[in-house]
Amino acid sequence: MERIGLIDIGSNTIRLVIFEFDTKSGLNEILNIKTPARLSQYLTEDLMMNEEGIEVLTKALRSFKKVANKFNVNALHPIATAAIRQSTNSKKIIEHIKKELKIDITIVPEKDEAFYGFYAITHTTDVEDGVSVDIGGGSTEVTLFRDKNLIEAHSFPFGVVTLTKKFFEGKDHNDKSAIKAMEKFLSKQFDQLPWLKKHNISLVGIGGSARNVARIHQSEHSYPIGGVHNYTMSEDDIDEVYSIIRKSSRDDLKDIDGLSRDRVDIILPAVAVFKALFDKISATQFTFSRKGLREGYVMKLLSEHYPKEFQKQNIRKDALYHLANEYGIEEENAEQRVKLAQSLLNQLIDLKKIEVSKQEKQLFIDGAFLYYLGSFIDSDSSSPHTYYLIANSMIDGFRHEERVKLALLASFKNKSLLKFYSHETKWLHGKELENVQYLGGIIKFVNAMNISHTNSVKEVKLEKEDKHFTLYVESSGEPIAEEYQAQRQKKHIEKILKADLSIIFTKS
């Protein structure tokens, strides 16, 4: 197990994130604290950081170093972006921090900053083709990627703080003439990059400003599940958030749910950037990735020592493996459940008793693997714990709708509870909900076939005899618990067959 402390020295905020990593449970964030330092405001006209700015930086780093030491980090990585990168006295700043605090600041080059954001997106989401945007206080990084491969990268020398200073100094945050001038400026800036035009792909936002946009939209619509990673918005959704911010007074902004107080005066330029880019690339959707520069930096660092980790082709598989380990799922028992579930489902498909999509089949397999994960908390109420844990956990590679389906499958107990859980989101109806019930029933039934965790059942064969069905269960040992539970749970299979089912256990 390793603990890595990363201090992200941005133009707007300085943030300490402490990550814990091991190969079983993956990379997890155990602490995330920040201070709104606004370092870019301490840059003079000739881009020299003044003594007050250097003192603000020193004070923040001294505090964060003490916190990191208390958490026993193996390594501390202070990384700096636009504010220090653009400072003409950056060398002096780094030498001062080295002398005062005995820590080395690494300045992240513009293209590397864009790369780490791209790396995080392509290793934690299912977006194959997209344009990423990370707007900080003093710079905006954009990339173009196809098939999760980086094609282009660029850093613009403006961010939310510099845009606010350039267009809104001495004016209201929503001054109409200032907004119009800023929008014209942004369009002209983005026109400089021919590769930004009309791609019809996803626009992926990372960083604090994008997170606030997602949270504002979720709050406006009473979004039923937690988390903003992989949250998707349409062009109308972005326009809605933009309209809310433009119409609100400065005091009203402080009361908008989802908007951090320290971003009240800089949120409008951020949304303007997202809207301008959305229009420029003719985006299909705006997706937020909670994983950005910091995660990308740490993941890339760890991948050099653990080359089997962070494979962009195995995002879902790795995420489920780490989640299962975190909640103590026995891998051998889970794999047995998956094996029996797949076998029985394939036989029901062959008999034309159920029809499922490729996506439903994969979620079914994943649900069988994670079945009753919530028993880690309380075995007597494992179903509700399982649903709420999965539905509200950030699982890399899963869109929110898929996460809810996975939660419904992995928590399945009966039709009544399924309807109760699904009512929370109201996302599933008709055949889609019926299939979740049938697939969940199969998982519950095969779980009964290994209730003793001895893997005694070797094979299941479903045969039709006139209007009746018989399931032959080949097993070893004395699976008396499985025989009893199978009879209790066979009703779930009978609902799919719409016929009676006999179960016969045979010796292997």
C-alpha positions in Angstrom: 0.0 0.0 0.0 1.3 3.5 -0.9 0.1 6.9 0.1 0.9 9.8 -2.2 0.3 13.4 -1.4 -0.3 15.7 -4.3 -0.4 19.5 -3.9 -2.0 21.1 -7.0 -0.8 24.8 -7.1 -3.3 26.4 -9.4 -4.0 30.0 -10.3 -7.3 30.0 -8.5 -6.9 27.4 -5.7 -4.2 25.4 -4.0 -5.4 21.9 -3.1 -3.9 18.9 -1.2 -5.2 15.5 -2.2 -3.9 12.4 -0.5 -4.3 9.2 -2.5 -4.0 5.6 -1.2 -3.1 2.8 -3.6 -2.8 -0.9 -3.6 -3.3 -3.4 -6.4 -6.4 -4.9 -4.8 -8.6 -1.9 -4.0 -6.9 0.5 -6.6 -6.5 4.2 -6.3 -8.6 5.9 -3.7 -8.8 9.5 -2.5 -8.6 9.7 1.3 -8.3 13.4 1.8 -9.1 16.5 -0.3 -8.6 20.0 1.1 -8.1 23.4 -0.5 -7.6 27.1 0.0 -8.8 29.7 -2.6 -5.4 31.4 -2.9 -6.1 33.2 -6.2 -2.4 33.4 -7.0 -2.9 34.9 -10.5 -4.1 38.1 -8.8 -0.6 38.6 -7.4 1.0 38.8 -10.8 2.1 42.3 -11.8 1.8 43.7 -15.3 5.2 42.2 -16.3 4.0 38.8 -14.9 6.2 38.9 -11.8 4.6 37.4 -8.7 4.8 39.9 -5.9 6.0 39.2 -2.3 2.4 38.9 -1.0 1.6 36.2 -3.5 4.8 34.3 -2.6 3.9 34.5 1.1 0.3 33.2 0.4 1.9 30.3 -1.4 4.4 29.6 1.3 1.8 29.7 4.1 -0.5 27.2 2.2 2.3 24.8 1.4 3.6 24.9 5.0 0.2 24.0 6.3 -0.4 21.2 3.6 3.0 19.7 4.3 2.1 19.3 8.0 -1.1 17.6 7.0 0.7 15.3 4.6 3.2 14.3 7.3 0.4 13.5 9.7 -1.1 11.1 7.0 2.3 9.4 6.6 2.6 9.9 2.9 5.3 8.0 1.1 5.9 10.9 -1.2 4.8 14.5 -1.6 4.4 16.0 -5.1 3.8 19.8 -5.3 2.9 20.6 -8.9 2.4 24.1 -10.2 0.4 25.2 -13.3 -0.3 28.6 -15.0 0.2 31.1 -12.2 3.8 30.0 -11.4 4.5 28.8 -14.9 3.7 32.3 -16.3 5.6 34.1 -13.5 8.8 35.7 -14.7 10.3 35.0 -11.3 9.3 31.4 -11.1 12.9 30.3 -10.4 13.0 32.6 -7.4 9.7 31.2 -6.1 10.9 27.6 -6.4 14.2 28.4 -4.7 12.3 30.2 -1.9 10.0 27.3 -1.2 12.9 24.8 -1.3 14.8 26.9 1.3 11.8 27.6 3.6 10.0 24.2 3.4 12.5 21.7 2.0 10.1 20.7 -0.8 10.5 20.8 -4.5 7.9 22.3 -6.7 7.5 20.8 -10.2 6.2 23.1 -12.9 3.9 21.3 -15.2 4.4 22.4 -18.9 1.3 23.4 -20.8 1.1 20.4 -23.0 1.7 18.0 -20.0 -1.1 19.7 -18.1 -3.4 18.9 -21.1 -2.0 15.4 -21.3 -2.7 14.5 -17.7 -6.3 15.6 -18.0 -6.7 13.5 -21.2 -5.0 10.5 -19.5 -7.5 10.7 -16.5 -10.5 10.9 -18.8 -9.5 8.0 -21.1 -8.6 5.8 -18.1 -11.8 6.4 -16.0 -14.7 7.0 -18.4 -16.2 5.2 -21.4 -15.8 8.2 -23.7 -13.9 6.9 -26.8 -13.8 10.2 -28.9 -13.9 13.6 -27.4 -12.6 17.1 -26.8 -11.5 17.7 -23.2 -11.5 21.1 -21.5 -10.0 22.0 -18.2 -10.4 25.7 -17.3 -8.3 26.8 -14.4 -7.6 30.2 -13.0 -5.0 31.3 -15.5 -5.1 28.8 -18.4 -7.5 26.6 -20.3 -6.3 23.2 -21.6 -8.0 21.5 -24.5 -7.3 18.2 -26.2 -8.7 16.2 -29.0 -8.7 12.4 -28.7 -10.0 9.5 -30.9 -10.3 5.9 -29.9 -8.8 7.1 -26.6 -5.6 8.2 -28.3 -4.4 11.8 -28.0 -4.5 13.6 -31.4 -4.0 17.3 -30.5 -3.4 19.4 -27.3 -3.2 23.1 -26.6 -3.1 25.5 -23.7 -4.8 28.9 -23.9 -3.3 31.6 -21.6 -6.6 32.5 -20.1 -8.7 31.1 -17.3 -11.6 32.0 -15.1 -9.6 34.5 -13.0 -7.9 36.2 -15.9 -11.2 36.4 -17.9 -13.0 38.0 -15.0 -10.2 40.5 -14.6 -10.1 41.2 -18.3 -13.8 41.7 -18.9 -15.6 42.2 -15.6 -13.3 44.4 -13.4 -15.4 47.2 -11.9 -18.6 45.7 -13.5 -21.4 43.4 -12.4 -20.6 39.7 -12.8 -23.4 39.5 -15.4 -22.8 42.8 -17.3 -24.3 42.3 -20.8 -21.7 44.2 -22.7 -18.9 42.4 -20.9 -20.5 39.0 -21.6 -20.8 39.9 -25.3 -17.2 41.0 -25.5 -16.0 37.9 -23.7 -18.0 35.6 -26.0 -16.6 37.3 -29.0 -13.0 36.9 -27.6 -13.5 33.2 -26.8 -14.9 32.5 -30.3 -11.9 34.2 -31.9 -9.5 32.3 -29.6 -11.0 28.9 -30.4 -11.0 29.7 -34.1 -7.2 29.7 -34.0 -7.3 25.9 -33.7 -8.8 24.4 -36.9 -9.0 21.0 -35.2 -11.6 22.3 -32.8 -14.3 22.7 -35.5 -17.4 20.4 -36.0 -16.4 17.0 -34.7 -19.8 15.8 -33.5 -18.2 14.2 -30.4 -18.4 14.6 -26.6 -17.1 17.6 -24.9 -15.6 16.4 -21.6 -15.1 18.9 -18.8 -12.7 18.4 -15.9 -11.8 20.6 -12.9 -13.7 22.6 -10.3 -15.7 24.9 -12.7 -17.0 22.0 -14.7 -17.9 20.2 -11.5 -19.9 23.2 -10.3 -21.8 23.3 -13.6 -22.8 19.7 -13.2 -23.8 20.1 -9.6 -25.9 23.2 -10.3 -27.8 21.3 -13.0 -28.3 18.3 -10.7 -29.6 20.5 -8.0 -32.0 22.3 -10.3 -33.5 18.9 -11.3 -33.4 17.2 -7.9 -31.1 14.5 -9.4 -31.9 11.2 -7.6 -28.4 9.7 -7.2 -25.1 10.9 -5.9 -21.9 11.8 -7.8 -21.0 13.9 -10.8 -18.3 11.7 -12.4 -19.6 10.7 -15.9 -22.6 13.0 -15.5 -23.9 14.0 -18.9 -25.6 17.2 -20.0 -27.1 18.4 -23.3 -26.7 21.8 -25.0 -30.0 22.9 -23.6 -28.8 21.9 -20.1 -25.7 24.1 -20.5 -27.8 26.9 -21.7 -30.1 26.5 -18.7 -27.2 26.8 -16.2 -25.8 29.7 -18.2 -29.2 31.5 -18.1 -29.5 30.9 -14.3 -26.1 32.5 -13.6 -26.7 35.4 -16.0 -30.1 36.2 -14.5 -29.0 35.9 -10.8 -27.7 38.8 -8.8 -24.4 38.4 -7.0 -26.2 37.8 -3.7 -28.6 35.3 -5.4 -25.6 33.3 -6.7 -24.5 32.6 -3.1 -27.8 30.7 -2.6 -27.6 28.5 -5.8 -27.3 24.9 -4.7 -24.2 23.2 -6.2 -22.2 26.4 -6.7 -19.2 26.8 -4.3 -19.1 30.2 -2.6 -15.5 30.7 -3.7 -16.5 30.4 -7.3 -19.4 32.8 -7.3 -17.5 35.6 -9.0 -15.8 33.4 -11.6 -18.4 30.8 -12.6 -19.9 32.8 -15.5 -16.7 32.9 -17.6 -16.3 29.1 -17.1 -19.8 28.3 -18.4 -19.1 30.7 -21.3 -16.0 28.7 -22.2 -18.0 25.4 -22.1 -20.8 26.9 -24.2 -18.4 28.4 -26.8 -16.5 25.1 -27.1 -19.7 23.1 -27.3 -20.9 25.2 -30.2 -17.5 25.2 -31.9 -17.1 21.4 -32.0 -20.8 20.7 -32.6 -20.7 18.5 -29.5 -23.1 15.6 -29.0 -23.1 16.0 -25.2 -21.2 17.6 -22.3 -19.8 15.0 -19.9 -18.1 15.8 -16.6 -15.1 13.8 -15.4 -14.2 14.1 -11.8 -10.8 12.7 -12.6 -8.5 15.3 -14.1 -5.0 16.7 -13.8 -4.3 15.4 -10.3 -5.6 11.9 -10.9 -3.9 11.8 -14.3 -0.6 12.8 -12.8 -0.7 10.2 -10.0 -2.1 7.4 -12.2 0.7 8.0 -14.8 3.3 8.0 -12.0 2.0 4.8 -10.5 1.7 3.1 -13.9 5.5 3.3 -14.3 5.8 1.0 -11.2 2.6 -1.0 -11.8 2.3 -1.5 -15.6 -0.7 -3.8 -15.2 -2.7 -1.1 -13.5 -4.7 1.7 -15.3 -5.3 -0.1 -18.6 -7.8 2.0 -20.6 -9.2 -1.1 -22.3 -10.1 -2.6 -18.9 -11.6 0.3 -17.0 -14.9 -1.5 -16.0 -13.3 -4.8 -15.2 -10.7 -3.2 -13.0 -13.3 -0.9 -11.3 -15.5 -3.8 -10.4 -12.5 -5.9 -9.2 -11.4 -3.0 -6.9 -15.0 -2.4 -5.7 -15.4 -6.2 -4.9 -12.2 -6.2 -2.9 -13.2 -3.1 -1.0 -16.4 -4.7 0.2 -14.9 -8.2 0.9 -16.6 -10.2 -1.9 -15.1 -13.6 -2.2 -13.7 -13.8 -5.7 -14.1 -17.6 -6.0 -17.7 -17.5 -4.9 -18.4 -14.5 -7.2 -16.9 -16.3 -10.2 -19.0 -19.4 -9.5 -22.1 -17.3 -9.4 -21.1 -15.7 -12.7 -20.4 -19.0 -14.4 -23.8 -20.5 -13.4 -25.7 -17.3 -14.2 -24.2 -17.1 -17.7 -24.9 -20.8 -18.4 -28.6 -20.5 -17.3 -29.2 -17.2 -19.1 -27.7 -18.6 -22.4 -30.0 -21.7 -22.1 -33.1 -19.4 -21.5 -32.1 -17.3 -24.6 -31.7 -20.5 -26.7 -35.2 -21.5 -25.6 -36.4 -18.1 -26.6 -37.8 -17.4 -23.1 -35.9 -14.1 -22.7 -34.4 -11.6 -25.1 -31.6 -9.3 -23.9 -29.3 -6.7 -25.4 -25.5 -7.0 -25.4 -25.4 -4.2 -22.8 -28.0 -5.9 -20.6 -26.0 -9.2 -20.7 -22.8 -7.5 -19.6 -24.5 -5.7 -16.8 -26.1 -9.0 -15.8 -22.6 -10.6 -15.6 -21.3 -7.6 -13.5 -24.4 -7.7 -11.3 -23.8 -11.5 -10.6 -20.2 -10.7 -9.7 -21.2 -8.0 -7.2 -24.4 -9.6 -5.9 -25.3 -8.6 -2.4 -22.1 -6.5 -2.0 -23.9 -4.7 0.8 -23.8 -7.7 3.1 -20.4 -6.3 4.1 -22.3 -3.7 6.1 -25.2 -5.8 7.3 -26.2 -9.3 6.0 -29.8 -8.9 7.2 -30.3 -5.8 5.0 -27.8 -6.5 2.2 -30.3 -5.7 -0.6 -30.9 -2.0 0.3 -27.2 -1.5 1.2 -26.2 -3.0 -2.1 -28.5 -0.8 -4.1 -27.5 2.5 -2.5 -23.8 1.7 -2.4 -23.6 0.9 -6.1 -26.1 3.5 -7.3 -24.3 6.3 -5.4 -20.7 5.2 -5.9 -18.3 6.6 -8.5 -17.5 3.5 -10.6 -15.1 4.2 -13.4 -16.4 3.4 -16.9 -20.1 3.3 -16.0 -22.6 6.0 -17.1 -25.1 6.9 -14.4 -28.0 5.0 -16.0 -25.8 1.9 -16.3 -24.8 2.3 -12.6 -28.4 2.3 -11.5 -29.2 -0.8 -13.6 -26.1 -2.6 -12.1 -27.4 -1.6 -8.6 -30.8 -3.0 -9.3 -29.4 -6.3 -10.6 -26.9 -6.7 -7.8 -29.5 -6.0 -5.1 -32.4 -8.0 -6.5 -34.5 -9.6 -3.9 -38.1 -9.5 -5.2 -40.4 -7.5 -7.6 -41.7 -5.2 -4.9 -38.2 -4.0 -3.8 -37.2 -3.6 -7.4 -40.1 -1.3 -8.1 -39.3 0.6 -4.9 -35.7 1.2 -5.9 -36.4 1.9 -9.5 -39.1 4.5 -8.5 -36.2 6.7 -7.1 -34.9 7.5 -10.6 -38.0 6.6 -12.7 -35.5 5.8 -15.5 -36.7 2.3 -16.3 -40.1 1.3 -17.7 -41.8 -1.6 -19.6 -39.7 -4.3 -21.0 -36.5 -2.7 -19.8 -37.7 -3.0 -16.2 -39.1 -6.4 -16.8 -35.8 -7.7 -18.0 -34.1 -6.3 -14.9 -36.5 -8.3 -12.9 -35.9 -11.5 -14.9 -32.1 -11.1 -14.9 -32.1 -10.2 -11.2 -34.2 -13.3 -10.5 -31.6 -15.5 -12.3 -28.8 -14.1 -10.2 -30.7 -14.7 -7.0 -31.5 -18.2 -8.1 -27.9 -19.1 -9.0 -26.7 -17.5 -5.7 -28.9 -20.1 -4.0 -27.0 -22.8 -5.9 -23.9 -21.9 -4.0 -25.3 -20.8 -0.7 -22.7 -22.9 1.2 -19.8 -21.3 -0.7 -18.4 -24.8 -1.5 -18.7 -24.6 -5.3 -20.4 -28.0 -5.3 -22.6 -27.3 -8.3 -20.6 -28.1 -11.5 -23.2 -27.7 -14.2 -26.9 -26.8 -14.8 -28.9 -28.1 -17.8 -32.4 -26.9 -18.6 -34.5 -29.3 -20.6 -38.1 -28.9 -21.9 -40.5 -31.9 -21.7 -43.8 -31.1 -23.3 -45.0 -28.0 -21.3 -42.9 -28.8 -18.4 -39.2 -27.9 -17.7 -36.6 -29.7 -15.7 -33.3 -28.3 -14.4 -30.7 -31.0 -14.0 -28.0 -29.9 -11.5 -24.8 -31.8 -11.6 -23.0 -31.5 -8.3 -20.4 -33.1 -6.0 -20.5 -33.7 -2.2 -23.7 -33.3 -0.3 -25.3 -30.0 -1.4 -28.3 -30.2 0.9 -28.3 -26.4 1.5 -28.3 -25.8 -2.2 -31.1 -28.2 -2.8 -33.3 -26.5 -0.2 -32.5 -23.0 -1.4 -33.0 -23.9 -5.1 -36.5 -25.1 -4.4 -37.3 -21.9 -2.5 -36.0 -19.6 -5.3 -37.1 -21.5 -8.4 -40.1 -19.2 -8.7 -37.9 -16.6 -10.3 -37.1 -19.0 -13.1 -40.7 -20.1 -13.4 -41.7 -16.5 -14.0 -39.4 -16.4 -17.0 -40.5 -19.8 -18.3 -44.1 -19.1 -17.6 -44.3 -22.8 -16.6 -43.5 -25.1 -13.7 -39.9 -26.1 -13.1 -38.6 -29.3 -11.5 -35.1 -29.4 -10.1 -33.1 -32.7 -10.0 -29.7 -32.9 -8.4 -27.4 -35.5 -9.8 -23.9 -36.7 -8.8 -21.0 -35.5 -11.0 
